[in-house]
Amino acid sequence: MNPSEDPWQKKACENAERLEKEIGHLLELIVPIREKRPLITKYQDFWNHARQIFDLFRTLKPITQEDRDRLWKQFSDFCAEVKESQRSEYGTLESLSKGHYDELMEHADAASIPPGKEFPDLEKLMERGYSLKITADLLGKYKHEMIAHHKKRCFQHIQQRRKALDTAWEMFASEKIRHDTGRVSTLRKNIEKNYERYRKASGARDHFQNIVDELRGKISTVWNEEWRADAIRRVVETERRIHEIDEGKRRLELWIAEDERTLRG
């Protein structure tokens, strides 16, 4: 029998080609590491794919010993290179993350409500709301350049500041209602409602962006063309939804600004 017609040999060659393709994608994930890009997730992306390849070495059969040894050496060399780079670069990544963390905490602190019985006036409340919005926007901007515990602490800080600010707004509205016909209350309800819509829209946008990022990561690795085509279609549809959400957020920003100007008189 011709070796090329041997079913075992044919399957072994296909498996070797699949492993080689996956290891080739692993090499693509090394590029931002070699170029020392300030991307915190670059190591996570590499090791996530490396674990998939390790499972293939364990389960993919048959494959010739020669191909297995050759591909395992290539795979091991890449892993060793990244492990050493990660060890030496961790201090730099942590320093970058700490810089973002300090900037975010400074903006969050500017949104704090000082303790006391005296109600903050409208201008101060608006200033604190704007500082909080900047903090949340920056967290979204920097999230891929921050290590996990820095992001978690910033998120918790933002939530605490938001809760305190919402309480202050409620106190402010209650106090003003006693001296107003209810116009301030109506405007404040509109502002609160639109802020809530804005927060939900931001959360939805992050959710859809994560879906797009995950799909794009898989598109370059999957070998099933039908799945790839479906994933590309889902990316296009999801990005369209993200665009619609961005447009909606811009409209909400205009409405909030208009109502806040009216509150200022």
NORPEBEL-V956313 format. One record per residue. N is the residue number from 1. RES is the residue in one letter. PHI is phi in degrees with one decimal (NA if undefined). PSI is psi in whole degrees, 0 to 359 (none if undefined). D_LAST is the distance of its C-alpha to the last C-alpha in Angstrom with 1 decimal. Layout:
# NORPEBEL-V956313
n=N res=RES phi=PHI psi=PSI d_last=D_LAST
n=N res=RES phi=PHI psi=PSI d_last=D_LAST
This chain:
# NORPEBEL-V956313
n=1 res=M phi=NA psi=136 d_last=91.9
n=2 res=N phi=-64.3 psi=132 d_last=89.7
n=3 res=P phi=-53.4 psi=328 d_last=87.2
n=4 res=S phi=-70.0 psi=342 d_last=84.4
n=5 res=E phi=-96.7 psi=357 d_last=85.4
n=6 res=D phi=-71.5 psi=117 d_last=85.3
n=7 res=P phi=-57.4 psi=320 d_last=82.5
n=8 res=W phi=-63.1 psi=313 d_last=81.9
n=9 res=Q phi=-64.7 psi=321 d_last=81.8
n=10 res=K phi=-63.7 psi=316 d_last=79.5
n=11 res=K phi=-66.9 psi=322 d_last=77.0
n=12 res=A phi=-62.3 psi=320 d_last=77.3
n=13 res=C phi=-64.9 psi=318 d_last=76.4
n=14 res=E phi=-62.5 psi=319 d_last=73.3
n=15 res=N phi=-65.7 psi=320 d_last=72.1
n=16 res=A phi=-64.2 psi=320 d_last=72.6
n=17 res=E phi=-65.2 psi=322 d_last=70.6
n=18 res=R phi=-65.3 psi=315 d_last=67.8
n=19 res=L phi=-62.3 psi=319 d_last=67.8
n=20 res=E phi=-64.0 psi=323 d_last=67.9
n=21 res=K phi=-65.8 psi=316 d_last=65.0
n=22 res=E phi=-64.8 psi=320 d_last=62.9
n=23 res=I phi=-67.9 psi=328 d_last=63.9
n=24 res=G phi=-62.9 psi=320 d_last=63.0
n=25 res=H phi=-66.6 psi=326 d_last=59.4
n=26 res=L phi=-61.4 psi=323 d_last=59.5
n=27 res=L phi=-63.5 psi=324 d_last=60.3
n=28 res=E phi=-62.5 psi=324 d_last=57.2
n=29 res=L phi=-73.3 psi=345 d_last=55.2
n=30 res=I phi=-79.9 psi=338 d_last=56.9
n=31 res=V phi=-54.4 psi=307 d_last=55.5
n=32 res=P phi=-64.2 psi=337 d_last=52.0
n=33 res=I phi=-74.4 psi=315 d_last=53.9
n=34 res=R phi=-65.3 psi=326 d_last=56.4
n=35 res=E phi=-85.9 psi=2 d_last=53.7
n=36 res=K phi=53.7 psi=44 d_last=51.8
n=37 res=R phi=-71.6 psi=144 d_last=48.5
n=38 res=P phi=-78.7 psi=61 d_last=45.7
n=39 res=L phi=-119.9 psi=109 d_last=45.6
n=40 res=I phi=-61.8 psi=324 d_last=45.9
n=41 res=T phi=-78.2 psi=357 d_last=47.1
n=42 res=K phi=-61.6 psi=322 d_last=50.0
n=43 res=Y phi=-72.9 psi=321 d_last=52.4
n=44 res=Q phi=-61.5 psi=317 d_last=51.3
n=45 res=D phi=-61.1 psi=317 d_last=51.8
n=46 res=F phi=-63.1 psi=310 d_last=55.2
n=47 res=W phi=-70.3 psi=329 d_last=56.4
n=48 res=N phi=-60.6 psi=315 d_last=55.2
n=49 res=H phi=-73.3 psi=325 d_last=57.3
n=50 res=A phi=-61.2 psi=322 d_last=60.1
n=51 res=R phi=-64.4 psi=323 d_last=60.4
n=52 res=Q phi=-63.7 psi=319 d_last=60.8
n=53 res=I phi=-67.0 psi=320 d_last=63.6
n=54 res=F phi=-58.8 psi=318 d_last=65.3
n=55 res=D phi=-64.0 psi=324 d_last=65.4
n=56 res=L phi=-64.4 psi=317 d_last=66.9
n=57 res=F phi=-58.7 psi=326 d_last=69.7
n=58 res=R phi=-79.3 psi=328 d_last=70.4
n=59 res=T phi=-112.7 psi=339 d_last=70.5
n=60 res=L phi=-77.4 psi=115 d_last=71.2
n=61 res=K phi=-142.9 psi=148 d_last=74.9
n=62 res=P phi=-86.0 psi=167 d_last=77.3
n=63 res=I phi=-158.9 psi=141 d_last=77.0
n=64 res=T phi=-67.5 psi=151 d_last=79.7
n=65 res=Q phi=-62.6 psi=324 d_last=80.1
n=66 res=E phi=-62.6 psi=313 d_last=80.0
n=67 res=D phi=-66.4 psi=318 d_last=76.6
n=68 res=R phi=-59.3 psi=314 d_last=75.2
n=69 res=D phi=-64.9 psi=318 d_last=76.3
n=70 res=R phi=-64.3 psi=313 d_last=75.0
n=71 res=L phi=-71.8 psi=325 d_last=71.6
n=72 res=W phi=-64.6 psi=321 d_last=71.3
n=73 res=K phi=-64.4 psi=317 d_last=72.0
n=74 res=Q phi=-62.7 psi=315 d_last=69.3
n=75 res=F phi=-61.4 psi=314 d_last=66.8
n=76 res=S phi=-64.1 psi=321 d_last=67.8
n=77 res=D phi=-63.1 psi=318 d_last=67.5
n=78 res=F phi=-62.7 psi=315 d_last=63.9
n=79 res=C phi=-62.8 psi=319 d_last=63.0
n=80 res=A phi=-65.2 psi=320 d_last=64.6
n=81 res=E phi=-62.6 psi=314 d_last=62.8
n=82 res=V phi=-69.7 psi=322 d_last=59.4
n=83 res=K phi=-60.6 psi=317 d_last=60.2
n=84 res=E phi=-67.7 psi=319 d_last=61.1
n=85 res=S phi=-63.9 psi=318 d_last=58.1
n=86 res=Q phi=-64.2 psi=319 d_last=55.8
n=87 res=R phi=-62.9 psi=317 d_last=57.5
n=88 res=S phi=-78.9 psi=336 d_last=57.2
n=89 res=E phi=-97.0 psi=350 d_last=53.6
n=90 res=Y phi=-56.0 psi=319 d_last=52.0
n=91 res=G phi=-60.6 psi=321 d_last=51.1
n=92 res=T phi=-66.2 psi=315 d_last=49.3
n=93 res=L phi=-63.7 psi=318 d_last=47.4
n=94 res=E phi=-65.0 psi=323 d_last=46.4
n=95 res=S phi=-66.1 psi=317 d_last=45.2
n=96 res=L phi=-60.5 psi=313 d_last=43.1
n=97 res=S phi=-62.0 psi=319 d_last=41.6
n=98 res=K phi=-63.6 psi=323 d_last=41.0
n=99 res=G phi=-62.1 psi=316 d_last=39.1
n=100 res=H phi=-64.4 psi=319 d_last=36.7
n=101 res=Y phi=-59.0 psi=313 d_last=36.5
n=102 res=D phi=-61.8 psi=319 d_last=35.6
n=103 res=E phi=-64.4 psi=316 d_last=32.8
n=104 res=L phi=-63.9 psi=317 d_last=31.4
n=105 res=M phi=-66.5 psi=328 d_last=31.7
n=106 res=E phi=-64.3 psi=315 d_last=29.9
n=107 res=H phi=-66.6 psi=321 d_last=26.8
n=108 res=A phi=-64.2 psi=320 d_last=27.2
n=109 res=D phi=-64.4 psi=328 d_last=27.5
n=110 res=A phi=-67.4 psi=343 d_last=24.3
n=111 res=A phi=-95.7 psi=5 d_last=22.7
n=112 res=S phi=-73.1 psi=150 d_last=24.5
n=113 res=I phi=-102.5 psi=116 d_last=23.0
n=114 res=P phi=-64.1 psi=144 d_last=24.9
n=115 res=P phi=-67.3 psi=154 d_last=26.9
n=116 res=G phi=141.0 psi=168 d_last=26.2
n=117 res=K phi=-86.3 psi=342 d_last=24.8
n=118 res=E phi=-72.9 psi=130 d_last=21.6
n=119 res=F phi=-74.3 psi=136 d_last=18.6
n=120 res=P phi=-65.9 psi=147 d_last=16.8
n=121 res=D phi=-80.7 psi=173 d_last=13.2
n=122 res=L phi=-60.1 psi=315 d_last=10.6
n=123 res=E phi=-60.8 psi=317 d_last=11.1
n=124 res=K phi=-66.2 psi=321 d_last=14.8
n=125 res=L phi=-62.7 psi=319 d_last=14.9
n=126 res=M phi=-66.5 psi=320 d_last=13.5
n=127 res=E phi=-61.9 psi=318 d_last=16.0
n=128 res=R phi=-68.8 psi=323 d_last=18.7
n=129 res=G phi=-63.7 psi=321 d_last=18.1
n=130 res=Y phi=-67.5 psi=319 d_last=18.5
n=131 res=S phi=-62.1 psi=322 d_last=21.6
n=132 res=L phi=-68.1 psi=322 d_last=23.0
n=133 res=K phi=-63.8 psi=317 d_last=22.6
n=134 res=I phi=-59.6 psi=317 d_last=24.4
n=135 res=T phi=-59.5 psi=313 d_last=27.1
n=136 res=A phi=-64.8 psi=319 d_last=27.8
n=137 res=D phi=-63.7 psi=318 d_last=28.0
n=138 res=L phi=-67.2 psi=324 d_last=30.4
n=139 res=L phi=-62.5 psi=319 d_last=32.5
n=140 res=G phi=-64.9 psi=323 d_last=33.0
n=141 res=K phi=-70.5 psi=320 d_last=33.9
n=142 res=Y phi=-95.9 psi=359 d_last=36.3
n=143 res=K phi=-58.8 psi=331 d_last=37.8
n=144 res=H phi=-84.9 psi=359 d_last=41.1
n=145 res=E phi=-118.4 psi=19 d_last=41.5
n=146 res=M phi=-128.3 psi=140 d_last=41.1
n=147 res=I phi=-76.7 psi=162 d_last=43.8
n=148 res=A phi=-57.3 psi=312 d_last=43.4
n=149 res=H phi=-70.8 psi=334 d_last=42.8
n=150 res=H phi=-68.5 psi=316 d_last=40.1
n=151 res=K phi=-63.5 psi=318 d_last=38.2
n=152 res=K phi=-63.0 psi=316 d_last=38.7
n=153 res=R phi=-66.0 psi=320 d_last=37.4
n=154 res=C phi=-63.3 psi=316 d_last=34.3
n=155 res=F phi=-60.8 psi=316 d_last=33.6
n=156 res=Q phi=-62.6 psi=320 d_last=34.1
n=157 res=H phi=-63.6 psi=317 d_last=31.8
n=158 res=I phi=-61.8 psi=317 d_last=29.0
n=159 res=Q phi=-62.7 psi=319 d_last=29.6
n=160 res=Q phi=-63.6 psi=316 d_last=29.5
n=161 res=R phi=-65.4 psi=321 d_last=26.2
n=162 res=R phi=-63.5 psi=317 d_last=24.7
n=163 res=K phi=-62.6 psi=316 d_last=26.1
n=164 res=A phi=-65.7 psi=321 d_last=24.7
n=165 res=L phi=-67.8 psi=319 d_last=21.2
n=166 res=D phi=-61.1 psi=319 d_last=21.3
n=167 res=T phi=-62.7 psi=318 d_last=22.5
n=168 res=A phi=-64.3 psi=320 d_last=19.7
n=169 res=W phi=-61.0 psi=318 d_last=17.1
n=170 res=E phi=-63.0 psi=318 d_last=19.1
n=171 res=M phi=-64.9 psi=318 d_last=19.3
n=172 res=F phi=-62.6 psi=314 d_last=15.6
n=173 res=A phi=-62.8 psi=318 d_last=15.1
n=174 res=S phi=-61.8 psi=318 d_last=18.0
n=175 res=E phi=-67.7 psi=319 d_last=16.9
n=176 res=K phi=-70.5 psi=329 d_last=13.5
n=177 res=I phi=-59.0 psi=328 d_last=15.4
n=178 res=R phi=-65.4 psi=339 d_last=17.4
n=179 res=H phi=-118.6 psi=14 d_last=14.7
n=180 res=D phi=-137.0 psi=164 d_last=12.9
n=181 res=T phi=-80.1 psi=357 d_last=14.6
n=182 res=G phi=115.2 psi=355 d_last=14.5
n=183 res=R phi=-63.7 psi=318 d_last=11.5
n=184 res=V phi=-61.5 psi=319 d_last=10.3
n=185 res=S phi=-60.9 psi=317 d_last=14.0
n=186 res=T phi=-63.8 psi=314 d_last=14.3
n=187 res=L phi=-62.0 psi=317 d_last=11.7
n=188 res=R phi=-63.9 psi=322 d_last=13.3
n=189 res=K phi=-62.8 psi=320 d_last=16.6
n=190 res=N phi=-62.2 psi=316 d_last=16.0
n=191 res=I phi=-63.8 psi=314 d_last=15.1
n=192 res=E phi=-61.7 psi=317 d_last=18.1
n=193 res=K phi=-62.6 psi=317 d_last=20.3
n=194 res=N phi=-72.0 psi=326 d_last=19.6
n=195 res=Y phi=-63.2 psi=319 d_last=20.1
n=196 res=E phi=-63.7 psi=317 d_last=23.3
n=197 res=R phi=-61.2 psi=320 d_last=24.4
n=198 res=Y phi=-64.1 psi=316 d_last=23.8
n=199 res=R phi=-62.7 psi=317 d_last=26.0
n=200 res=K phi=-65.4 psi=320 d_last=28.6
n=201 res=A phi=-63.9 psi=319 d_last=28.7
n=202 res=S phi=-63.3 psi=319 d_last=29.2
n=203 res=G phi=-64.1 psi=318 d_last=32.0
n=204 res=A phi=-64.4 psi=321 d_last=33.6
n=205 res=R phi=-62.8 psi=315 d_last=33.5
n=206 res=D phi=-59.5 psi=319 d_last=35.3
n=207 res=H phi=-61.2 psi=311 d_last=37.8
n=208 res=F phi=-67.4 psi=325 d_last=38.6
n=209 res=Q phi=-65.3 psi=322 d_last=38.8
n=210 res=N phi=-63.3 psi=321 d_last=41.3
n=211 res=I phi=-62.3 psi=315 d_last=43.3
n=212 res=V phi=-61.9 psi=314 d_last=43.5
n=213 res=D phi=-60.7 psi=318 d_last=44.5
n=214 res=E phi=-67.0 psi=316 d_last=47.1
n=215 res=L phi=-63.6 psi=317 d_last=48.5
n=216 res=R phi=-62.4 psi=323 d_last=48.7
n=217 res=G phi=-64.6 psi=324 d_last=50.6
n=218 res=K phi=-80.6 psi=329 d_last=53.1
n=219 res=I phi=-57.2 psi=321 d_last=53.5
n=220 res=S phi=-76.7 psi=350 d_last=55.3
n=221 res=T phi=-113.3 psi=335 d_last=57.7
n=222 res=V phi=-74.6 psi=145 d_last=58.6
n=223 res=W phi=-101.4 psi=349 d_last=61.9
n=224 res=N phi=-80.1 psi=111 d_last=61.4
n=225 res=E phi=-66.0 psi=326 d_last=60.4
n=226 res=E phi=-64.7 psi=317 d_last=59.4
n=227 res=W phi=-65.5 psi=319 d_last=57.0
n=228 res=R phi=-59.5 psi=315 d_last=55.7
n=229 res=A phi=-63.3 psi=318 d_last=55.0
n=230 res=D phi=-65.1 psi=321 d_last=53.1
n=231 res=A phi=-65.0 psi=319 d_last=51.1
n=232 res=I phi=-62.8 psi=319 d_last=50.1
n=233 res=R phi=-61.7 psi=318 d_last=49.0
n=234 res=R phi=-65.9 psi=324 d_last=46.9
n=235 res=V phi=-62.4 psi=314 d_last=45.3
n=236 res=V phi=-61.5 psi=315 d_last=44.4
n=237 res=E phi=-64.8 psi=318 d_last=42.9
n=238 res=T phi=-67.8 psi=320 d_last=41.0
n=239 res=E phi=-65.1 psi=328 d_last=39.6
n=240 res=R phi=-65.1 psi=320 d_last=38.4
n=241 res=R phi=-65.9 psi=321 d_last=36.5
n=242 res=I phi=-61.3 psi=318 d_last=35.0
n=243 res=H phi=-62.0 psi=318 d_last=33.9
n=244 res=E phi=-63.9 psi=320 d_last=32.3
n=245 res=I phi=-63.8 psi=317 d_last=30.5
n=246 res=D phi=-59.9 psi=319 d_last=29.2
n=247 res=E phi=-64.1 psi=318 d_last=27.9
n=248 res=G phi=-63.6 psi=321 d_last=26.2
n=249 res=K phi=-64.2 psi=321 d_last=24.6
n=250 res=R phi=-64.0 psi=320 d_last=23.2
n=251 res=R phi=-64.7 psi=319 d_last=21.6
n=252 res=L phi=-62.7 psi=320 d_last=20.2
n=253 res=E phi=-60.1 psi=319 d_last=18.6
n=254 res=L phi=-65.9 psi=316 d_last=16.9
n=255 res=W phi=-64.7 psi=317 d_last=15.7
n=256 res=I phi=-62.5 psi=315 d_last=14.4
n=257 res=A phi=-61.9 psi=320 d_last=12.7
n=258 res=E phi=-65.8 psi=316 d_last=11.0
n=259 res=D phi=-67.1 psi=324 d_last=9.9
n=260 res=E phi=-69.1 psi=325 d_last=8.8
n=261 res=R phi=-63.9 psi=319 d_last=6.6
n=262 res=T phi=-63.3 psi=320 d_last=5.1
n=263 res=L phi=-62.5 psi=325 d_last=5.2
n=264 res=R phi=-70.8 psi=345 d_last=3.8
n=265 res=G phi=85.6 psi=none d_last=0.0
